[in-house]
Amino acid sequence: MQNLQEFNVVRVNTSAWPEEDFYVLSTLTEYQIRVVILAMVLKERAADELLYDNEDYVAALREAYPTNIIKWYSNFNTITI
């Protein structure tokens, strides 16, 4: 029998600007994603000169969970039928 992994897609919002949102397709839970990114957002908000971008957040997820599948997208293609 095949070992199927469950994938989740979540939209990550770290600022007041929706154009900075990104989507994570991964085998991580929402909780795992939230723990890593929230720590970075709080650190960024406490420091005046520290700025993270979406690639930094994804790199931190990959570092924290190196055996999980993690992809990210800033937008999706639309198929209109």
Secondary structure, 3 states (H helix, E strand, C coil): CCCCCCCEEEEECCCCCHHHCEEEEECCCHHHHHHHHHHHHHHHHHCCCCCCCHHHHHHHHHHHCCCCCEEEECCCCCCCC
